[in-house]
Amino acid sequence: MSVVAVDLISSYRDFNISTDKMRENYIANQKQIIKQEVYRVVDLISYNKSQSEILTKNKIKSRVYEAYSIVQHIYQQNKNIKSDEKIEQMVLNALRPIRFENGIGYYFATRFDGVEMLFSDRPQMEGLNLLNMQDTRGQYVIKDMIEIAEKSGEGFYEYYWTKPGASGREFKKISFIKRFEPWNWFIGTGLYVDDIESEIKSELLSSISRIRFGKEGYIFVNKLNGDALVSNGILFPGTKKLWEVFNANPERMRGIFKKEYHAALKPEGDYIYYSHVKLTDQKKESPKVSFILGVADFQWLVGAGVYLDDVETDIALMRTKLNKQIQERMYFFILIVIGLITIFFLFFNWLNRELDKDFNLFVAFFNKAARSEEKIDRETIKFSELDQIAEIANKMLTDRKQAEESLRESEEKLTRSKKMESLGLLAGGVAHDLNNVLSGIVSYPELILMDLPDDNKLKKSIETIQESGNRAAAIVQDLLTVARGVAITKSSLNLNNLIGKYLNSPEFNTLKLYHPTITIKTNLDSELLDVRGSDVHIRKVLMNLISNASEAIEGRGNVTISTMNRYVDSPLKGYANVITGEYAVMAISDDGSGISADDLERIFEPFYTKKVMGRSGTGLGLAVVWNVVQDHDGYIDVKSDENGTSFELYFPITREEISGTPLSISIEDIKGNGETILVVDDLESQREISCKMLEKLGYHTKAVHSGEEAVEYLKEHTVDLILLDMIMEPGMDGLETYRSILEIRPKQKAVIVSGFSESERVSSAQSLGAGSYVKKPYLMGKLGIAVRKELERKL
């Protein structure tokens, strides 16, 4: 309230002080304003006029360089296959019809002996020797140009010459010439300074007509002969007198113009006083003062005026407005403060209660989703964003149930080969939908967490939802690994380094928390040879085997990780044939109770497990191990008895050098600079997630729901990058869409996204020019890196 009181007292005091001085200062201030505005416009006119010759020179130099490029190109293309005479004729034919600057600009070409080779304006002069030709002021034009070409190779030249479509020869012309050495020619063109000045005048008048200042301020321009050019934003052709345009009282307008004319003749300009109708009331005349300044070069006068009686009206309006504002401030300030406090308190409490309900519902769902088929009741959810996640989560549950039922049916009917083929078809069919489903569960929490304070009690619940989504995404990835192998991209790596990184990772620390009585030992060969493989997938193999070994031990025990080099030249257990050669072996052994003979035959089958499904495993761990090793052209040897179990994994060695570790990238490195990105996805939820992430990173987005719509949009618009889903139904898929886009935008940049693993269609899109591939579901960091990398890639 003290702030309001101080504001009220200060407002009244300032108002009283200002009104006392306002009357005496108003006219002086307004006169100064209109004088400054007029001088500003005159300075603009003077500056633009001074640029006319510079503009002329820049234009003709650019045109001559264009002509020179044409001549150079024709000469280089034909010098070895045609005679100089034929090439010269080709050059003349190419330059003769060229016109520019509304038809008045043309090219000429002259030999150093003075013979005119090209004179587009006066072709009858071609072939003549013009060494002795003079302009209207006695300059030897051709001789002077030859001297410039011989000494400097190129340069400007001013003279007075004829003008197409105009009589006489007293037109100042600026030309630029450039020597063409193979033939001892110079090529040139020129423009008339008065044409450029005419363009400048037209542009100036258009700009002046748009100038506004103060309450009713505008600039007017008349010729010194009385022709009207600009008044109150209206452009006139300059063919009618001021009193003919404003003909309500011609004699009065003649008198006003007479005052304008005499003021314009004074070097510093002058003020004139007269009466004129007001723009706001055409029936009322009021006293007015205008400042006039002449522009001798253009024979113009420039002026601006202000009404002298506006001050009293303004003071009265200010007093009424101030009183009203003060009253409104007092009432509204009190009401708004009370209202905002009440509304904020009620809304915040309601929001917290509803968010608590919704997030508790999600936490409960994800806690039991792995072992239950109960769906989320969407009728109880209040927020549309969370309802979308609920829809996706329920669909995920349905898809999982269908996948499990289909897999159980196939297991009963099929034979590491028919079962795997069936699993591949199943995983390929549902992976896209499952990853789209999981995108909402992984991405929406990230967007919510970015705007949520660290001390908000909902943060833990949201992180739990995101963590559950990430675990589900990992299961989908395991399915794809089992069904389709590992990845297209492999590099040279050392198993010892990989083991060392894992033993220092958060995942391993978490494993130790669950098995505190287990001791992990290592026996690593320091001379271990490198292998070619996927760091991510071999790391997954290591994690699964160490986790299984730890769980196989009851009470205290040891898990040992060993590496060694071996030369294999005979079959291994379970394999009829092996490829002879050097292998790097990674062995994980435990001193648990061992695996029974019956179980040992089936341990690599998908979903075969002795654990409780969903609680301590998915039944995919050893299936993933098997497929990763197969994908790396390796072998597995398993030995087990009552004293423990040992898995030995054989990987073919490579002599390639190990690639370096990529540098970490901060969030600032992946922020956008306002680039426009077109998001193409057939699912609304995916489009919304992608757009929100990209907008958070500083990009502008446009989203379409199909490949056909994307192609139509790009026919009329341009974008910096496309975020393109590979699998879209119905209609064109991502690869077909990108092919169609390249037909209309040949160098269009794109980032590919898909719920599938890397595939031949992804590789095909990249071979056409697409950039990085990002697998769904993705977080903002992974998406941002891919987008930034592609935008910065040089084509």
Residue pairs with C-beta under 8 A, 6 or more apart in sequence:
4 329
4 330
4 333
7 329
8 326
8 329
8 330
11 322
11 325
11 326
12 322
12 326
15 318
15 319
15 322
19 315
19 318
19 319
22 311
22 314
22 315
23 311
23 315
26 310
26 311
27 289
27 308
27 311
30 214
30 289
30 306
30 308
31 271
31 289
31 291
31 306
33 213
33 214
33 217
33 306
34 217
34 289
34 290
34 291
34 304
34 305
34 306
35 269
35 271
35 291
37 211
37 213
37 217
37 219
37 304
38 219
38 269
38 291
38 292
38 293
38 302
38 303
38 304
39 293
41 208
41 211
41 219
41 302
42 293
42 295
42 302
44 204
44 207
44 208
45 204
45 295
45 298
45 300
45 302
46 295
46 297
48 200
48 203
48 204
49 197
49 200
49 297
49 298
51 200
52 193
52 196
52 197
52 200
53 174
53 193
53 196
55 196
55 200
56 174
56 191
56 193
56 196
57 156
57 174
57 176
59 101
59 191
59 196
60 105
60 174
60 175
60 176
60 189
60 190
60 191
61 156
61 176
63 100
63 105
63 107
63 176
63 189
64 154
64 176
64 177
64 178
64 187
64 188
64 189
65 178
67 95
67 98
67 107
67 187
67 189
68 178
68 180
68 187
70 91
70 94
70 95
71 91
71 94
71 95
71 180
71 187
72 180
74 87
74 90
74 91
74 94
75 87
75 91
75 182
78 86
78 87
78 90
79 87
79 182
82 90
84 183
88 117
88 183
91 109
92 109
92 117
92 118
95 107
95 109
95 118
95 120
95 187
96 107
96 118
96 120
96 123
97 120
98 106
98 107
98 120
99 105
99 106
99 120
101 191
101 195
103 164
104 163
104 164
104 165
104 191
104 192
104 195
105 189
105 190
105 191
106 120
106 121
106 164
106 189
107 118
107 120
107 187
107 188
107 189
108 116
108 118
108 119
108 120
108 121
108 187
108 188
108 189
109 116
109 117
109 118
109 180
109 185
109 186
109 187
109 188
110 116
110 117
110 118
110 130
110 142
110 145
110 146
110 185
110 186
110 188
111 117
111 183
111 184
111 185
112 146
112 149
112 150
112 184
112 185
112 186
113 129
113 131
114 129
114 130
114 131
114 142
114 143
114 146
115 127
115 128
115 129
115 130
116 125
116 126
116 127
116 128
116 129
116 130
116 142
117 126
117 185
118 126
119 125
119 126
121 162
121 164
122 162
130 141
130 142
131 140
131 142
131 143
131 146
132 140
133 140
133 141
133 142
134 140
134 141
135 141
135 159
135 160
135 161
135 169
136 160
136 161
136 169
136 170
137 159
137 160
139 159
141 157
141 159
141 161
144 157
145 157
145 175
145 177
145 186
145 188
146 186
148 154
148 155
148 157
148 177
148 186
149 155
149 177
149 178
149 179
149 186
150 179
153 178
153 179
154 176
154 177
154 178
154 179
155 176
155 177
156 174
156 175
156 176
157 174
157 175
157 176
157 177
158 172
158 173
158 174
158 175
159 172
159 173
159 175
160 169
160 170
160 171
160 172
160 173
161 169
161 171
161 173
161 190
162 168
162 169
162 171
163 171
163 173
163 192
171 192
171 194
172 192
172 193
172 194
173 190
173 191
173 192
173 193
174 190
174 191
174 193
175 188
175 189
175 190
176 188
176 189
176 190
177 186
177 187
177 188
178 186
178 187
178 188
179 185
179 186
180 186
180 187
201 298
205 221
205 229
205 230
205 235
206 235
208 219
208 221
208 230
208 302
209 219
209 230
209 233
209 234
209 235
210 233
211 218
211 219
212 218
212 233
213 304
214 306
215 310
216 278
216 279
216 280
216 306
216 307
217 304
217 306
218 231
218 232
218 233
218 304
219 230
219 302
219 303
219 304
220 230
220 231
220 232
220 302
220 303
220 304
221 229
221 230
221 231
221 300
221 301
221 302
221 303
222 228
222 229
222 242
222 257
222 260
222 300
222 301
222 303
223 229
223 238
223 299
223 300
223 301
224 261
224 264
224 294
224 299
224 300
224 301
225 299
226 241
226 242
226 243
226 257
226 261
227 236
227 238
227 239
227 240
227 241
227 242
228 236
228 238
228 240
228 241
228 242
228 244
228 245
228 246
229 235
229 236
229 238
229 300
230 236
231 245
231 246
232 279
236 245
242 253
242 256
242 257
243 250
243 251
243 253
243 254
243 257
244 250
246 253
247 253
255 274
256 272
256 274
256 276
259 272
259 274
259 292
260 272
260 290
260 292
260 301
260 303
261 301
262 270
263 269
263 270
263 271
263 272
263 291
263 292
263 293
263 294
263 301
263 303
264 292
264 293
264 294
264 301
265 294
266 294
268 293
269 291
269 292
269 293
269 294
270 291
270 292
271 289
271 290
271 291
271 292
272 289
272 290
272 292
273 287
273 288
273 289
274 287
274 288
274 290
275 285
275 286
275 287
275 288
276 285
276 286
276 288
276 305
277 283
277 284
277 285
278 284
278 285
278 286
278 307
286 307
286 308
286 309
287 307
287 308
287 309
288 305
288 306
288 307
288 308
289 305
289 306
289 308
290 303
290 304
290 305
290 306
291 303
291 304
291 305
292 301
292 302
292 303
293 301
293 302
293 303
294 300
294 301
294 302
295 301
295 302
354 382
354 383
355 383
355 458
356 458
357 380
357 382
358 380
358 381
358 382
358 383
358 386
359 386
359 458
359 461
359 462
359 465
360 461
361 376
361 377
361 380
361 381
362 376
362 386
362 389
362 390
362 393
362 461
362 465
363 461
363 464
363 465
365 374
365 375
365 376
365 393
366 393
366 464
366 465
366 468
368 374
369 393
369 397
369 468
370 613
370 614
370 615
371 613
371 614
371 615
373 397
373 401
375 394
375 397
375 398
376 390
376 393
376 394
378 387
378 390
378 391
378 394
381 387
381 390
385 444
385 448
388 440
388 444
388 685
388 688
389 440
389 441
389 444
389 465
391 685
392 436
392 437
392 438
392 439
392 440
392 441
392 685
393 437
393 440
393 441
395 433
395 437
396 434
396 437
396 438
396 441
396 472
399 430
399 433
399 434
399 437
400 434
402 430
403 426
403 430
406 426
407 422
407 423
407 426
407 606
407 607
410 419
410 422
410 423
410 426
411 419
411 607
414 421
414 422
416 604
416 605
416 626
419 605
419 606
420 482
420 483
420 606
423 479
423 482
423 483
423 606
424 483
424 484
425 483
426 483
427 479
427 480
427 482
427 483
427 484
428 480
428 483
428 484
428 756
431 476
431 479
431 480
431 755
431 756
431 757
432 727
432 754
432 755
432 756
433 755
434 472
434 476
434 755
435 473
435 476
435 754
435 755
435 756
435 775
435 776
435 777
436 683
436 685
436 686
436 755
436 776
436 777
438 469
438 472
438 473
438 476
438 776
438 777
439 685
439 686
439 689
439 776
439 777
439 778
440 685
440 689
441 465
441 466
441 468
441 469
441 472
441 777
442 466
442 469
442 470
442 473
442 777
442 778
442 779
443 689
443 693
443 777
443 778
443 779
443 780
444 689
445 462
445 463
445 465
445 466
445 469
446 466
446 693
446 779
446 780
447 689
447 692
447 693
447 696
447 780
448 462
449 459
449 462
449 463
449 466
450 696
452 458
452 459
452 462
469 777
473 777
475 618
475 620
477 757
478 540
478 618
478 620
478 621
478 623
478 624
479 620
480 756
480 757
481 537
481 540
481 624
481 627
481 628
482 606
482 620
482 623
482 624
482 627
484 757
485 627
485 630
485 631
486 534
486 537
486 627
486 628
486 631
486 632
487 534
487 536
487 537
487 757
487 758
488 758
488 763
489 534
489 758
490 532
490 533
490 534
490 632
491 532
491 533
491 534
491 535
491 656
491 658
491 659
492 530
492 531
492 532
492 654
492 656
492 657
492 658
492 659
493 530
493 531
493 532
493 533
493 535
493 538
493 658
494 528
494 530
494 531
494 658
495 528
495 531
495 538
495 563
495 584
495 586
495 651
496 524
496 525
496 526
496 528
496 563
497 658
498 535
498 538
498 539
498 542
499 522
499 524
499 542
499 561
499 563
499 586
501 539
502 508
502 539
502 542
502 543
503 520
503 522
507 543
508 546
511 543
511 546
511 547
511 550
512 518
512 520
514 550
515 550
515 551
515 553
517 553
517 555
517 556
517 557
518 550
518 553
518 556
518 557
518 558
518 559
519 556
519 557
519 558
519 559
520 546
520 558
520 559
520 560
520 561
521 558
521 559
521 560
521 561
522 560
522 561
522 562
523 560
523 561
523 562
523 563
524 561
524 562
524 563
525 563
525 564
525 565
527 565
528 563
528 564
528 565
528 584
529 565
529 582
529 584
529 653
529 654
530 584
530 653
530 654
530 655
530 656
530 658
531 584
531 632
531 651
531 652
531 653
531 654
532 632
532 652
532 654
532 656
533 632
533 651
534 628
534 631
534 632
537 628
537 631
538 628
538 632
538 651
540 624
540 628
541 624
541 625
541 628
541 629
541 649
542 561
542 586
542 588
544 621
544 622
544 624
544 625
545 588
545 625
545 647
546 559
546 561
546 588
547 621
548 621
548 622
549 559
549 588
549 589
549 590
549 592
549 645
550 559
550 590
551 611
551 616
552 590
552 592
552 593
552 594
552 595
552 644
552 645
553 559
553 590
553 591
553 592
554 592
554 593
557 590
557 591
557 592
558 590
558 591
559 588
559 589
559 590
560 587
560 588
560 589
560 590
561 586
561 587
561 588
562 585
562 586
562 587
562 588
562 589
563 584
563 585
563 586
563 587
564 584
564 585
564 587
565 582
565 583
565 584
565 585
565 653
566 582
566 583
566 585
566 650
567 581
567 582
567 583
568 578
568 579
568 580
568 581
568 583
568 635
568 650
569 580
570 578
571 577
571 578
572 578
572 635
572 637
572 650
573 637
573 638
574 636
574 637
574 638
575 635
578 635
579 633
579 652
581 652
581 653
582 652
582 653
583 634
583 635
583 650
583 651
583 652
583 653
584 650
584 651
584 653
585 648
585 649
585 650
585 651
586 648
586 649
586 651
587 646
587 647
587 648
587 649
588 646
588 647
589 644
589 645
589 646
589 647
590 644
590 645
590 646
591 643
591 644
592 644
592 645
593 642
593 644
594 640
594 641
594 642
594 643
594 644
594 645
595 603
595 638
595 640
595 645
599 610
600 638
600 640
602 608
603 622
603 638
604 622
604 623
604 625
604 626
605 623
606 619
606 620
606 623
607 613
607 618
607 619
607 620
607 623
608 619
609 617
609 618
609 619
609 621
611 617
611 619
613 619
625 636
625 647
625 649
626 636
629 635
629 636
629 649
629 650
629 651
632 651
632 652
633 652
634 649
634 650
634 651
634 652
635 649
635 650
636 647
636 648
636 649
636 650
637 647
637 648
637 650
638 645
638 646
638 647
638 648
639 645
639 646
639 648
640 646
665 781
665 785
667 781
667 784
669 788
670 697
670 781
670 784
670 785
670 787
670 788
671 697
671 698
671 784
671 788
672 694
672 697
672 698
672 699
672 787
672 788
672 791
673 698
674 698
674 699
674 700
675 699
675 700
675 720
675 721
675 791
676 699
676 700
676 701
676 702
676 718
676 719
676 720
676 721
677 694
677 699
677 700
677 701
677 702
677 719
677 720
677 721
677 722
677 723
677 787
678 701
678 702
678 703
678 704
678 710
678 713
678 714
678 719
678 721
678 722
678 723
679 687
679 690
679 691
679 694
679 701
679 702
679 703
679 704
679 723
680 703
680 704
680 706
680 707
680 709
680 710
680 722
680 723
680 724
680 725
680 728
680 734
680 737
681 687
681 690
681 703
681 705
681 723
681 725
681 728
681 753
682 705
682 706
682 725
682 728
682 729
684 705
686 725
686 776
687 703
687 705
688 703
690 701
690 703
690 723
690 753
690 783
691 701
691 703
693 780
693 783
693 784
694 701
694 723
694 783
694 787
695 701
696 780
697 780
697 784
697 787
699 787
702 713
702 717
702 719
704 710
704 713
706 728
706 731
706 732
707 728
707 731
707 732
707 733
707 734
707 736
707 737
707 740
708 731
708 732
710 722
710 724
710 737
710 741
711 737
711 740
711 741
711 744
714 741
714 744
714 745
714 748
715 744
718 745
719 748
720 749
720 791
721 749
721 750
721 751
721 787
721 790
721 791
722 738
722 741
722 748
722 749
722 750
722 751
723 750
723 751
723 753
723 787
724 734
724 737
724 738
724 750
724 751
724 752
724 753
724 765
724 770
725 734
725 753
725 754
726 733
726 734
726 735
726 752
726 753
726 754
726 756
726 759
726 761
726 762
726 765
727 733
727 734
727 754
727 755
727 756
728 734
728 737
732 740
733 761
734 752
734 754
734 761
734 765
735 761
735 764
735 765
738 750
738 765
738 768
738 770
739 768
741 748
741 750
742 748
742 768
742 769
747 769
747 795
748 769
749 769
749 770
749 771
749 790
749 791
749 793
749 795
750 765
750 769
750 770
750 771
750 790
751 770
751 771
751 772
751 773
751 774
751 786
751 787
751 790
752 762
752 765
752 766
752 770
752 771
752 772
752 773
752 774
753 773
753 774
753 775
753 776
753 778
754 762
754 773
754 775
754 776
755 775
755 776
756 762
756 775
757 775
758 773
758 775
762 773
766 773
771 786
771 789
771 790
771 793
772 785
772 786
772 789
772 790
773 786
774 782
774 783
774 786
